[in-house]
Amino acid sequence: RLVHTFDVPANLFGVAAARWFRVPVVISSQRAFRHLTPGIHHHLLRVTDLMVDAVVVNSAQLRRTLIEQDRIPAGKLRLCYNVIDTEAFCPEGESMRAALPSGRVIGAVSQLRQEKGVATLIRAFARVQDECGPVTLALVGDGPCRAELEALACRLGVQDKCRFAGQVRDVRPWLRAMEIFVQPSLSEALSNSLLEAMAIGCAAVASRAGGNPE
């Protein structure tokens, strides 16, 4: 009766397949800004916009951008914010604090991709770390920029104070160890990690990108 494709790349094949099989209602999702999907795939997404009954987005800023840049009619867009389970993401529970050096812990949970802006965070940390007393920068996540970011930490002389945790199965113990959570993204529709950090009780600092102000 209804097919709802969940973001790229599912939109690119799921919408067309659903229409081919004459599904009565077809909905797509756009959960990141489309400049992250360049070239032919961006053009194909615009084709799917014409084929669906609605497009679900997760921030008002993304909705405005799709209206202005991709010419999607406002009436076809549906805003549905990301949600989290606040019983799971709460201050009480297991923490990694004892496994980290003493002092303050500043951290981020992010895929290590260019648009996540983690290089900006490392540069900022290098500038302020001498003013903070004992401090650790915990970076949870992995991705194609990891080696580049580790090299940047070395060049800035903060490699001993940076903890690259890599990909973890459960981010909650790491978030509970952080006093300050930083979301430095250059592009962000609506950040799950920012919501999770706020729910756990971190002091959150975020870039003015996409849905972060929302």
Backbone as JSON Lines, residues from 0, in Angstrom:
{"i":0,"aa":"R","n":[0.82,-1.22,0.0],"ca":[0.0,0.0,0.0],"c":[0.85,1.27,0.0]}
{"i":1,"aa":"L","n":[2.0,1.2,0.69],"ca":[2.82,2.4,0.82],"c":[4.29,1.99,0.84]}
{"i":2,"aa":"V","n":[5.11,2.71,0.11],"ca":[6.56,2.54,0.16],"c":[7.17,3.85,0.62]}
{"i":3,"aa":"H","n":[8.02,3.78,1.65],"ca":[8.72,4.96,2.17],"c":[10.21,4.66,2.11]}
{"i":4,"aa":"T","n":[10.92,5.27,1.17],"ca":[12.36,5.04,1.03],"c":[13.1,5.93,2.01]}
{"i":5,"aa":"F","n":[14.16,5.38,2.58],"ca":[14.89,6.07,3.64],"c":[16.2,6.63,3.1]}
{"i":6,"aa":"D","n":[16.14,7.86,2.59],"ca":[17.33,8.63,2.23],"c":[18.06,8.02,1.03]}
{"i":7,"aa":"V","n":[19.2,8.62,0.71],"ca":[20.06,8.18,-0.38],"c":[20.9,7.0,0.13]}
{"i":8,"aa":"P","n":[21.08,5.91,-0.67],"ca":[20.69,5.76,-2.07],"c":[19.32,5.11,-2.28]}
{"i":9,"aa":"A","n":[18.62,4.78,-1.19],"ca":[17.34,4.08,-1.36],"c":[16.37,4.86,-2.23]}
{"i":10,"aa":"N","n":[16.38,6.2,-2.11],"ca":[15.47,7.01,-2.94],"c":[15.68,6.75,-4.43]}
{"i":11,"aa":"L","n":[16.92,6.51,-4.81],"ca":[17.26,6.46,-6.23],"c":[16.7,5.23,-6.93]}
{"i":12,"aa":"F","n":[16.6,4.11,-6.2],"ca":[16.03,2.91,-6.85],"c":[14.67,2.54,-6.28]}
{"i":13,"aa":"G","n":[14.43,2.84,-5.0],"ca":[13.17,2.43,-4.37],"c":[11.96,3.16,-4.92]}
{"i":14,"aa":"V","n":[12.1,4.46,-5.18],"ca":[10.97,5.24,-5.69],"c":[10.56,4.73,-7.07]}
{"i":15,"aa":"A","n":[11.54,4.55,-7.96],"ca":[11.23,4.08,-9.31],"c":[10.62,2.68,-9.28]}
{"i":16,"aa":"A","n":[11.17,1.81,-8.43],"ca":[10.64,0.45,-8.34],"c":[9.19,0.46,-7.83]}
{"i":17,"aa":"A","n":[8.92,1.3,-6.84],"ca":[7.57,1.37,-6.28],"c":[6.58,1.86,-7.33]}
{"i":18,"aa":"R","n":[6.97,2.85,-8.12],"ca":[6.08,3.35,-9.17],"c":[5.88,2.3,-10.26]}
{"i":19,"aa":"W","n":[6.94,1.56,-10.59],"ca":[6.84,0.52,-11.61],"c":[5.81,-0.53,-11.2]}
{"i":20,"aa":"F","n":[5.79,-0.85,-9.91],"ca":[4.84,-1.84,-9.39],"c":[3.52,-1.22,-8.95]}
{"i":21,"aa":"R","n":[3.33,0.04,-9.28],"ca":[2.07,0.75,-9.06],"c":[1.63,0.76,-7.59]}
{"i":22,"aa":"V","n":[2.59,0.98,-6.71],"ca":[2.26,1.17,-5.3],"c":[1.43,2.45,-5.17]}
{"i":23,"aa":"P","n":[0.33,2.43,-4.45],"ca":[-0.56,3.6,-4.41],"c":[0.09,4.87,-3.85]}
{"i":24,"aa":"V","n":[0.91,4.73,-2.77],"ca":[1.52,5.91,-2.14],"c":[3.02,5.67,-2.02]}
{"i":25,"aa":"V","n":[3.8,6.63,-2.5],"ca":[5.26,6.53,-2.44],"c":[5.81,7.8,-1.79]}
{"i":26,"aa":"I","n":[6.64,7.61,-0.76],"ca":[7.24,8.71,-0.02],"c":[8.75,8.51,0.0]}
{"i":27,"aa":"S","n":[9.5,9.59,-0.17],"ca":[10.96,9.52,-0.04],"c":[11.39,10.32,1.18]}
{"i":28,"aa":"S","n":[12.68,10.19,1.53],"ca":[13.23,10.91,2.68],"c":[14.5,11.63,2.25]}
{"i":29,"aa":"Q","n":[14.68,12.84,2.76],"ca":[15.92,13.57,2.55],"c":[16.42,14.01,3.92]}
{"i":30,"aa":"R","n":[17.54,13.41,4.36],"ca":[18.01,13.63,5.72],"c":[19.41,14.24,5.76]}
{"i":31,"aa":"A","n":[19.86,14.75,4.61],"ca":[21.14,15.47,4.53],"c":[21.03,16.43,3.37]}
{"i":32,"aa":"F","n":[21.84,17.48,3.4],"ca":[21.8,18.46,2.31],"c":[22.35,17.84,1.04]}
{"i":33,"aa":"R","n":[21.76,18.2,-0.07],"ca":[22.05,17.5,-1.32],"c":[23.39,17.86,-1.95]}
{"i":34,"aa":"H","n":[24.07,18.87,-1.45],"ca":[25.41,19.12,-1.98],"c":[26.35,17.97,-1.61]}
{"i":35,"aa":"L","n":[25.95,17.12,-0.65],"ca":[26.73,15.94,-0.32],"c":[26.48,14.79,-1.3]}
{"i":36,"aa":"T","n":[25.49,14.96,-2.17],"ca":[25.19,13.97,-3.22],"c":[25.28,14.7,-4.57]}
{"i":37,"aa":"P","n":[26.48,14.92,-5.07],"ca":[26.65,15.75,-6.27],"c":[26.44,14.98,-7.57]}
{"i":38,"aa":"G","n":[26.53,15.71,-8.68],"ca":[26.55,15.1,-10.0],"c":[25.24,14.46,-10.4]}
{"i":39,"aa":"I","n":[25.35,13.34,-11.12],"ca":[24.18,12.68,-11.68],"c":[23.21,12.23,-10.61]}
{"i":40,"aa":"H","n":[23.71,11.84,-9.44],"ca":[22.82,11.37,-8.39],"c":[21.93,12.51,-7.87]}
{"i":41,"aa":"H","n":[22.46,13.71,-7.83],"ca":[21.63,14.86,-7.43],"c":[20.51,15.09,-8.45]}
{"i":42,"aa":"H","n":[20.85,15.0,-9.72],"ca":[19.83,15.17,-10.77],"c":[18.78,14.07,-10.71]}
{"i":43,"aa":"L","n":[19.21,12.85,-10.42],"ca":[18.25,11.75,-10.31],"c":[17.33,11.93,-9.11]}
{"i":44,"aa":"L","n":[17.85,12.49,-8.02],"ca":[16.99,12.79,-6.87],"c":[15.9,13.77,-7.25]}
{"i":45,"aa":"R","n":[16.23,14.73,-8.1],"ca":[15.21,15.68,-8.55],"c":[14.13,14.99,-9.39]}
{"i":46,"aa":"V","n":[14.53,13.95,-10.1],"ca":[13.53,13.17,-10.83],"c":[12.61,12.43,-9.86]}
{"i":47,"aa":"T","n":[13.19,11.86,-8.83],"ca":[12.35,11.15,-7.85],"c":[11.41,12.11,-7.13]}
{"i":48,"aa":"D","n":[11.82,13.38,-6.97],"ca":[10.94,14.37,-6.33],"c":[9.63,14.5,-7.1]}
{"i":49,"aa":"L","n":[9.7,14.34,-8.41],"ca":[8.51,14.46,-9.25],"c":[7.63,13.22,-9.16]}
{"i":50,"aa":"M","n":[8.21,12.11,-8.71],"ca":[7.5,10.83,-8.73],"c":[6.8,10.51,-7.41]}
{"i":51,"aa":"V","n":[7.18,11.19,-6.34],"ca":[6.67,10.81,-5.01],"c":[5.47,11.67,-4.63]}
{"i":52,"aa":"D","n":[4.73,11.17,-3.64],"ca":[3.61,11.93,-3.08],"c":[4.06,12.9,-2.01]}
{"i":53,"aa":"A","n":[5.19,12.61,-1.35],"ca":[5.72,13.5,-0.32],"c":[7.2,13.2,-0.11]}
{"i":54,"aa":"V","n":[7.91,14.19,0.42],"ca":[9.31,14.04,0.8],"c":[9.42,14.4,2.28]}
{"i":55,"aa":"V","n":[9.91,13.47,3.09],"ca":[10.09,13.72,4.52],"c":[11.48,14.3,4.76]}
{"i":56,"aa":"V","n":[11.55,15.42,5.5],"ca":[12.83,16.04,5.86],"c":[12.91,16.13,7.38]}
{"i":57,"aa":"N","n":[14.14,16.3,7.9],"ca":[14.31,16.28,9.35],"c":[14.78,17.61,9.95]}
{"i":58,"aa":"S","n":[14.73,18.69,9.15],"ca":[14.98,20.02,9.72],"c":[14.3,21.07,8.85]}
{"i":59,"aa":"A","n":[13.93,22.16,9.48],"ca":[13.29,23.25,8.74],"c":[14.25,23.9,7.76]}
{"i":60,"aa":"Q","n":[15.54,23.97,8.13],"ca":[16.52,24.55,7.22],"c":[16.67,23.71,5.96]}
{"i":61,"aa":"L","n":[16.66,22.39,6.11],"ca":[16.72,21.52,4.94],"c":[15.48,21.7,4.08]}
{"i":62,"aa":"R","n":[14.33,21.84,4.71],"ca":[13.08,22.08,3.97],"c":[13.19,23.35,3.13]}
{"i":63,"aa":"R","n":[13.68,24.44,3.75],"ca":[13.83,25.71,3.02],"c":[14.79,25.55,1.84]}
{"i":64,"aa":"T","n":[15.89,24.83,2.06],"ca":[16.88,24.66,1.0],"c":[16.31,23.87,-0.18]}
{"i":65,"aa":"L","n":[15.52,22.84,0.1],"ca":[14.94,22.05,-0.99],"c":[13.91,22.86,-1.77]}
{"i":66,"aa":"I","n":[13.21,23.74,-1.1],"ca":[12.27,24.63,-1.8],"c":[13.02,25.6,-2.7]}
{"i":67,"aa":"E","n":[14.08,26.22,-2.16],"ca":[14.79,27.27,-2.88],"c":[15.7,26.73,-3.98]}
{"i":68,"aa":"Q","n":[16.4,25.62,-3.71],"ca":[17.42,25.15,-4.65],"c":[16.94,24.03,-5.55]}
{"i":69,"aa":"D","n":[16.06,23.16,-5.05],"ca":[15.6,22.03,-5.85],"c":[14.18,22.2,-6.35]}
{"i":70,"aa":"R","n":[13.56,23.32,-5.97],"ca":[12.23,23.69,-6.48],"c":[11.16,22.65,-6.14]}
{"i":71,"aa":"I","n":[11.3,22.01,-4.99],"ca":[10.25,21.09,-4.54],"c":[9.1,21.92,-3.99]}
{"i":72,"aa":"P","n":[7.87,21.69,-4.41],"ca":[6.73,22.46,-3.88],"c":[6.63,22.3,-2.36]}
{"i":73,"aa":"A","n":[6.39,23.4,-1.67],"ca":[6.33,23.38,-0.21],"c":[5.31,22.37,0.3]}
{"i":74,"aa":"G","n":[4.19,22.23,-0.42],"ca":[3.14,21.32,0.02],"c":[3.52,19.86,-0.05]}
{"i":75,"aa":"K","n":[4.62,19.54,-0.75],"ca":[5.04,18.14,-0.86],"c":[6.02,17.75,0.25]}
{"i":76,"aa":"L","n":[6.52,18.72,0.99],"ca":[7.53,18.46,2.01],"c":[6.89,18.29,3.38]}
{"i":77,"aa":"R","n":[7.34,17.29,4.13],"ca":[6.83,17.02,5.48],"c":[8.01,17.03,6.46]}
{"i":78,"aa":"L","n":[7.92,17.87,7.48],"ca":[8.98,17.98,8.48],"c":[8.74,17.01,9.62]}
{"i":79,"aa":"C","n":[9.7,16.13,9.86],"ca":[9.63,15.18,10.97],"c":[11.01,15.13,11.61]}
{"i":80,"aa":"Y","n":[11.15,15.76,12.77],"ca":[12.45,15.82,13.42],"c":[12.92,14.43,13.87]}
{"i":81,"aa":"N","n":[14.24,14.24,13.92],"ca":[14.8,13.04,14.52],"c":[14.39,12.98,15.99]}
{"i":82,"aa":"V","n":[14.2,11.78,16.49],"ca":[13.89,11.61,17.91],"c":[14.84,10.6,18.51]}
{"i":83,"aa":"I","n":[14.96,10.62,19.84],"ca":[15.81,9.66,20.54],"c":[15.05,9.13,21.74]}
{"i":84,"aa":"D","n":[15.5,8.0,22.24],"ca":[14.92,7.38,23.42],"c":[15.6,7.97,24.65]}
{"i":85,"aa":"T","n":[14.9,8.83,25.38],"ca":[15.52,9.5,26.53],"c":[15.63,8.59,27.75]}
{"i":86,"aa":"E","n":[15.04,7.4,27.69],"ca":[15.3,6.44,28.75],"c":[16.65,5.75,28.53]}
{"i":87,"aa":"A","n":[17.01,5.59,27.28],"ca":[18.32,5.0,26.96],"c":[19.42,6.05,27.04]}
{"i":88,"aa":"F","n":[19.16,7.23,26.5],"ca":[20.13,8.32,26.53],"c":[19.81,9.23,27.71]}
{"i":89,"aa":"C","n":[20.41,8.9,28.85],"ca":[20.16,9.61,30.09],"c":[21.48,9.7,30.86]}
{"i":90,"aa":"P","n":[21.58,10.6,31.85],"ca":[22.85,10.77,32.57],"c":[23.31,9.53,33.33]}
{"i":91,"aa":"E","n":[22.38,8.7,33.79],"ca":[22.75,7.54,34.59],"c":[23.16,6.37,33.7]}
{"i":92,"aa":"G","n":[24.23,5.67,34.11],"ca":[24.63,4.49,33.37],"c":[26.14,4.37,33.25]}
{"i":93,"aa":"E","n":[26.57,3.4,32.48],"ca":[28.0,3.12,32.31],"c":[28.71,4.32,31.71]}
{"i":94,"aa":"S","n":[29.94,4.56,32.19],"ca":[30.73,5.68,31.69],"c":[32.16,5.24,31.43]}
{"i":95,"aa":"M","n":[32.8,5.85,30.45],"ca":[34.21,5.6,30.15],"c":[35.13,6.5,30.93]}
{"i":96,"aa":"R","n":[34.61,7.29,31.86],"ca":[35.4,8.32,32.52],"c":[36.64,7.75,33.19]}
{"i":97,"aa":"A","n":[36.51,6.62,33.85],"ca":[37.65,6.06,34.57],"c":[38.76,5.59,33.64]}
{"i":98,"aa":"A","n":[38.44,5.35,32.38],"ca":[39.45,4.88,31.42],"c":[40.2,6.02,30.75]}
{"i":99,"aa":"L","n":[39.8,7.26,31.05],"ca":[40.43,8.43,30.43],"c":[41.29,9.16,31.46]}
{"i":100,"aa":"P","n":[42.27,9.96,31.02],"ca":[43.11,10.7,31.97],"c":[42.27,11.64,32.84]}
{"i":101,"aa":"S","n":[42.82,12.01,33.98],"ca":[42.13,12.95,34.86],"c":[42.04,14.32,34.2]}
{"i":102,"aa":"G","n":[41.1,15.12,34.64],"ca":[40.9,16.44,34.07],"c":[39.63,16.48,33.23]}
{"i":103,"aa":"R","n":[39.43,17.6,32.56],"ca":[38.24,17.77,31.73],"c":[38.3,16.89,30.48]}
{"i":104,"aa":"V","n":[37.12,16.5,30.02],"ca":[37.02,15.76,28.76],"c":[36.11,16.53,27.82]}
{"i":105,"aa":"I","n":[36.68,16.94,26.7],"ca":[35.93,17.54,25.6],"c":[35.81,16.46,24.53]}
{"i":106,"aa":"G","n":[34.66,16.36,23.89],"ca":[34.54,15.27,22.94],"c":[33.56,15.51,21.82]}
{"i":107,"aa":"A","n":[33.57,14.6,20.88],"ca":[32.66,14.61,19.74],"c":[32.38,13.17,19.33]}
{"i":108,"aa":"V","n":[31.19,12.93,18.85],"ca":[30.81,11.65,18.26],"c":[30.43,11.93,16.82]}
{"i":109,"aa":"S","n":[31.18,11.38,15.88],"ca":[30.98,11.78,14.5],"c":[31.66,10.8,13.56]}
{"i":110,"aa":"Q","n":[31.08,10.64,12.38],"ca":[31.83,10.0,11.31],"c":[32.94,10.96,10.88]}
{"i":111,"aa":"L","n":[34.1,10.43,10.64],"ca":[35.25,11.28,10.32],"c":[35.29,11.52,8.82]}
{"i":112,"aa":"R","n":[34.36,12.37,8.38],"ca":[34.28,12.81,6.99],"c":[34.52,14.32,6.94]}
{"i":113,"aa":"Q","n":[34.83,14.81,5.76],"ca":[35.21,16.21,5.59],"c":[34.14,17.16,6.11]}
{"i":114,"aa":"E","n":[32.87,16.86,5.78],"ca":[31.81,17.82,6.12],"c":[31.49,17.86,7.61]}
{"i":115,"aa":"K","n":[32.06,16.93,8.39],"ca":[31.8,16.92,9.83],"c":[32.65,17.93,10.59]}
{"i":116,"aa":"G","n":[33.64,18.52,9.95],"ca":[34.37,19.64,10.55],"c":[35.24,19.29,11.74]}
{"i":117,"aa":"V","n":[35.64,18.03,11.88],"ca":[36.42,17.63,13.06],"c":[37.79,18.3,13.06]}
{"i":118,"aa":"A","n":[38.33,18.62,11.89],"ca":[39.62,19.33,11.83],"c":[39.51,20.68,12.53]}
{"i":119,"aa":"T","n":[38.38,21.35,12.39],"ca":[38.18,22.63,13.08],"c":[38.23,22.43,14.59]}
{"i":120,"aa":"L","n":[37.62,21.36,15.07],"ca":[37.62,21.07,16.51],"c":[39.04,20.81,17.01]}
{"i":121,"aa":"I","n":[39.83,20.05,16.26],"ca":[41.2,19.77,16.69],"c":[42.02,21.05,16.73]}
{"i":122,"aa":"R","n":[41.86,21.9,15.73],"ca":[42.59,23.17,15.72],"c":[42.18,24.05,16.91]}
{"i":123,"aa":"A","n":[40.89,24.1,17.2],"ca":[40.41,24.88,18.34],"c":[40.96,24.32,19.64]}
{"i":124,"aa":"F","n":[40.96,22.99,19.76],"ca":[41.49,22.35,20.96],"c":[42.96,22.7,21.16]}
{"i":125,"aa":"A","n":[43.73,22.7,20.08],"ca":[45.15,23.02,20.18],"c":[45.35,24.45,20.69]}
{"i":126,"aa":"R","n":[44.43,25.35,20.37],"ca":[44.55,26.75,20.79],"c":[44.21,26.94,22.26]}
{"i":127,"aa":"V","n":[43.27,26.16,22.78],"ca":[42.78,26.42,24.14],"c":[43.29,25.43,25.18]}
{"i":128,"aa":"Q","n":[43.91,24.33,24.75],"ca":[44.22,23.27,25.71],"c":[45.17,23.72,26.82]}
{"i":129,"aa":"D","n":[46.05,24.69,26.56],"ca":[46.95,25.16,27.61],"c":[46.22,25.98,28.67]}
{"i":130,"aa":"E","n":[45.05,26.51,28.35],"ca":[44.29,27.33,29.28],"c":[43.32,26.5,30.12]}
{"i":131,"aa":"C","n":[43.2,25.22,29.84],"ca":[42.16,24.39,30.45],"c":[42.67,23.47,31.55]}
{"i":132,"aa":"G","n":[43.97,23.52,31.87],"ca":[44.49,22.53,32.8],"c":[44.51,21.17,32.15]}
{"i":133,"aa":"P","n":[44.52,20.1,32.94],"ca":[44.49,18.75,32.35],"c":[43.21,18.57,31.53]}
{"i":134,"aa":"V","n":[43.37,18.19,30.28],"ca":[42.21,18.07,29.39],"c":[42.49,17.02,28.33]}
{"i":135,"aa":"T","n":[41.43,16.31,27.93],"ca":[41.52,15.3,26.88],"c":[40.46,15.59,25.83]}
{"i":136,"aa":"L","n":[40.82,15.4,24.57],"ca":[39.86,15.49,23.48],"c":[39.54,14.07,23.02]}
{"i":137,"aa":"A","n":[38.31,13.63,23.25],"ca":[37.88,12.29,22.88],"c":[37.07,12.35,21.59]}
{"i":138,"aa":"L","n":[37.54,11.68,20.56],"ca":[36.89,11.67,19.25],"c":[36.39,10.27,18.97]}
{"i":139,"aa":"V","n":[35.08,10.1,19.0],"ca":[34.46,8.79,18.85],"c":[33.89,8.69,17.44]}
{"i":140,"aa":"G","n":[34.33,7.69,16.7],"ca":[33.86,7.5,15.33],"c":[35.03,7.21,14.4]}
{"i":141,"aa":"D","n":[34.69,6.82,13.2],"ca":[35.72,6.47,12.22],"c":[35.28,6.97,10.86]}
{"i":142,"aa":"G","n":[36.18,6.91,9.89],"ca":[35.83,7.37,8.56],"c":[37.05,7.65,7.72]}
{"i":143,"aa":"P","n":[36.85,8.11,6.5],"ca":[37.97,8.26,5.55],"c":[38.98,9.33,5.94]}
{"i":144,"aa":"C","n":[38.63,10.25,6.85],"ca":[39.54,11.33,7.22],"c":[40.36,11.02,8.47]}
{"i":145,"aa":"R","n":[40.23,9.82,9.01],"ca":[40.88,9.56,10.3],"c":[42.4,9.76,10.24]}
{"i":146,"aa":"A","n":[43.06,9.19,9.25],"ca":[44.52,9.32,9.17],"c":[44.93,10.79,9.04]}
{"i":147,"aa":"E","n":[44.19,11.54,8.25],"ca":[44.47,12.97,8.07],"c":[44.3,13.73,9.39]}
{"i":148,"aa":"L","n":[43.28,13.39,10.16],"ca":[43.02,14.07,11.43],"c":[44.07,13.68,12.47]}
{"i":149,"aa":"E","n":[44.5,12.42,12.48],"ca":[45.56,12.02,13.4],"c":[46.86,12.75,13.07]}
{"i":150,"aa":"A","n":[47.13,12.93,11.77],"ca":[48.33,13.65,11.36],"c":[48.24,15.12,11.77]}
{"i":151,"aa":"L","n":[47.04,15.71,11.67],"ca":[46.85,17.1,12.09],"c":[47.12,17.25,13.57]}
{"i":152,"aa":"A","n":[46.62,16.31,14.39],"ca":[46.88,16.37,15.83],"c":[48.37,16.31,16.12]}
{"i":153,"aa":"C","n":[49.1,15.5,15.36],"ca":[50.56,15.41,15.53],"c":[51.23,16.74,15.16]}
{"i":154,"aa":"R","n":[50.84,17.32,14.04],"ca":[51.45,18.59,13.62],"c":[51.2,19.7,14.63]}
{"i":155,"aa":"L","n":[50.05,19.66,15.28],"ca":[49.71,20.7,16.26],"c":[50.22,20.38,17.66]}
{"i":156,"aa":"G","n":[50.86,19.23,17.82],"ca":[51.46,18.87,19.09],"c":[50.48,18.45,20.16]}
{"i":157,"aa":"V","n":[49.28,17.99,19.77],"ca":[48.29,17.6,20.77],"c":[47.95,16.11,20.68]}
{"i":158,"aa":"Q","n":[48.77,15.34,19.98],"ca":[48.45,13.93,19.79],"c":[48.34,13.18,21.12]}
{"i":159,"aa":"D","n":[49.12,13.59,22.13],"ca":[49.07,12.89,23.42],"c":[47.8,13.22,24.2]}
{"i":160,"aa":"K","n":[47.12,14.29,23.82],"ca":[45.9,14.68,24.51],"c":[44.64,14.32,23.72]}
{"i":161,"aa":"C","n":[44.82,13.76,22.52],"ca":[43.69,13.36,21.69],"c":[43.51,11.84,21.76]}
{"i":162,"aa":"R","n":[42.3,11.42,22.01],"ca":[41.99,9.99,22.05],"c":[41.06,9.68,20.88]}
{"i":163,"aa":"F","n":[41.57,8.98,19.86],"ca":[40.75,8.54,18.74],"c":[40.18,7.17,19.09]}
{"i":164,"aa":"A","n":[38.92,7.13,19.45],"ca":[38.31,5.89,19.93],"c":[37.9,4.96,18.82]}
{"i":165,"aa":"G","n":[37.77,5.49,17.59],"ca":[37.29,4.67,16.49],"c":[35.8,4.4,16.6]}
{"i":166,"aa":"Q","n":[35.33,3.45,15.83],"ca":[33.92,3.09,15.86],"c":[33.61,2.25,17.09]}
{"i":167,"aa":"V","n":[32.54,2.59,17.77],"ca":[32.15,1.84,18.97],"c":[30.7,1.38,18.81]}
{"i":168,"aa":"R","n":[30.36,0.3,19.52],"ca":[29.0,-0.25,19.44],"c":[28.0,0.6,20.21]}
{"i":169,"aa":"D","n":[28.44,1.26,21.27],"ca":[27.54,2.03,22.14],"c":[28.24,3.33,22.5]}
{"i":170,"aa":"V","n":[27.69,4.46,22.05],"ca":[28.34,5.75,22.31],"c":[28.01,6.3,23.7]}
{"i":171,"aa":"R","n":[27.02,5.74,24.37],"ca":[26.56,6.34,25.63],"c":[27.64,6.4,26.71]}
{"i":172,"aa":"P","n":[28.44,5.36,26.94],"ca":[29.49,5.49,27.95],"c":[30.5,6.6,27.63]}
{"i":173,"aa":"W","n":[30.75,6.82,26.35],"ca":[31.66,7.9,25.96],"c":[31.02,9.26,26.2]}
{"i":174,"aa":"L","n":[29.76,9.4,25.85],"ca":[29.08,10.68,26.08],"c":[29.02,11.01,27.57]}
{"i":175,"aa":"R","n":[28.81,10.01,28.41],"ca":[28.75,10.26,29.86],"c":[30.1,10.67,30.43]}
{"i":176,"aa":"A","n":[31.18,10.37,29.7],"ca":[32.51,10.78,30.15],"c":[32.84,12.22,29.75]}
{"i":177,"aa":"M","n":[32.05,12.79,28.85],"ca":[32.36,14.13,28.32],"c":[31.66,15.21,29.13]}
{"i":178,"aa":"E","n":[32.42,16.23,29.53],"ca":[31.81,17.41,30.14],"c":[31.28,18.35,29.05]}
{"i":179,"aa":"I","n":[32.05,18.49,27.99],"ca":[31.69,19.38,26.88],"c":[31.63,18.56,25.61]}
{"i":180,"aa":"F","n":[30.51,18.62,24.92],"ca":[30.33,17.94,23.64],"c":[30.33,19.0,22.55]}
{"i":181,"aa":"V","n":[31.11,18.76,21.48],"ca":[31.22,19.72,20.39],"c":[30.7,19.09,19.1]}
{"i":182,"aa":"Q","n":[29.83,19.8,18.42],"ca":[29.32,19.39,17.11],"c":[29.79,20.44,16.1]}
{"i":183,"aa":"P","n":[30.95,20.2,15.43],"ca":[31.55,21.23,14.58],"c":[31.2,21.13,13.1]}
{"i":184,"aa":"S","n":[30.11,20.47,12.75],"ca":[29.81,20.16,11.36],"c":[29.77,21.4,10.47]}
{"i":185,"aa":"L","n":[30.23,21.22,9.24],"ca":[30.07,22.23,8.2],"c":[28.74,22.06,7.49]}
{"i":186,"aa":"S","n":[28.21,20.84,7.51],"ca":[26.9,20.54,6.92],"c":[26.2,19.54,7.82]}
{"i":187,"aa":"E","n":[24.98,19.85,8.22],"ca":[24.25,18.98,9.14],"c":[22.76,19.26,8.98]}
{"i":188,"aa":"A","n":[21.99,18.23,8.66],"ca":[20.54,18.41,8.58],"c":[19.96,18.47,9.99]}
{"i":189,"aa":"L","n":[20.03,17.35,10.72],"ca":[19.7,17.36,12.14],"c":[20.54,16.26,12.79]}
{"i":190,"aa":"S","n":[21.37,16.65,13.74],"ca":[22.38,15.76,14.29],"c":[21.82,14.87,15.39]}
{"i":191,"aa":"N","n":[21.84,13.56,15.16],"ca":[21.47,12.62,16.23],"c":[22.44,12.71,17.39]}
{"i":192,"aa":"S","n":[23.74,12.82,17.11],"ca":[24.72,12.82,18.2],"c":[24.55,14.05,19.08]}
{"i":193,"aa":"L","n":[24.17,15.19,18.5],"ca":[23.93,16.38,19.31],"c":[22.74,16.18,20.23]}
{"i":194,"aa":"L","n":[21.66,15.6,19.71],"ca":[20.49,15.31,20.54],"c":[20.86,14.34,21.66]}
{"i":195,"aa":"E","n":[21.64,13.32,21.34],"ca":[22.01,12.32,22.33],"c":[22.87,12.93,23.43]}
{"i":196,"aa":"A","n":[23.82,13.78,23.04],"ca":[24.69,14.43,24.03],"c":[23.88,15.34,24.96]}
{"i":197,"aa":"M","n":[22.94,16.08,24.41],"ca":[22.1,16.95,25.23],"c":[21.26,16.13,26.21]}
{"i":198,"aa":"A","n":[20.72,15.01,25.73],"ca":[19.88,14.18,26.6],"c":[20.69,13.58,27.75]}
{"i":199,"aa":"I","n":[21.95,13.25,27.48],"ca":[22.8,12.67,28.51],"c":[23.28,13.72,29.5]}
{"i":200,"aa":"G","n":[23.28,14.99,29.1],"ca":[23.61,16.06,30.03],"c":[24.93,16.75,29.76]}
{"i":201,"aa":"C","n":[25.52,16.53,28.59],"ca":[26.75,17.26,28.25],"c":[26.44,18.74,28.03]}
{"i":202,"aa":"A","n":[27.41,19.58,28.29],"ca":[27.34,20.96,27.84],"c":[27.65,20.95,26.35]}
{"i":203,"aa":"A","n":[26.67,21.3,25.53],"ca":[26.8,21.13,24.08],"c":[27.15,22.44,23.39]}
{"i":204,"aa":"V","n":[28.12,22.36,22.49],"ca":[28.51,23.49,21.65],"c":[28.39,23.02,20.2]}
{"i":205,"aa":"A","n":[27.7,23.8,19.37],"ca":[27.47,23.35,17.98],"c":[27.71,24.49,17.01]}
{"i":206,"aa":"S","n":[28.12,24.12,15.81],"ca":[28.25,25.1,14.73],"c":[26.86,25.54,14.27]}
{"i":207,"aa":"R","n":[26.79,26.72,13.69],"ca":[25.51,27.22,13.16],"c":[25.35,26.67,11.75]}
{"i":208,"aa":"A","n":[25.13,25.35,11.67],"ca":[25.02,24.67,10.38],"c":[23.69,23.94,10.32]}
{"i":209,"aa":"G","n":[22.95,24.12,9.23],"ca":[21.75,23.36,9.0],"c":[20.77,23.42,10.16]}
{"i":210,"aa":"G","n":[20.39,22.25,10.66],"ca":[19.39,22.16,11.72],"c":[19.95,22.28,13.12]}
{"i":211,"aa":"N","n":[21.26,22.49,13.29],"ca":[21.81,22.6,14.64],"c":[21.14,23.68,15.49]}
{"i":212,"aa":"P","n":[20.88,24.89,14.97],"ca":[20.17,25.87,15.8],"c":[18.78,25.41,16.19]}
{"i":213,"aa":"E","n":[18.12,24.64,15.34],"ca":[16.8,24.12,15.68],"c":[16.86,23.17,16.86]}
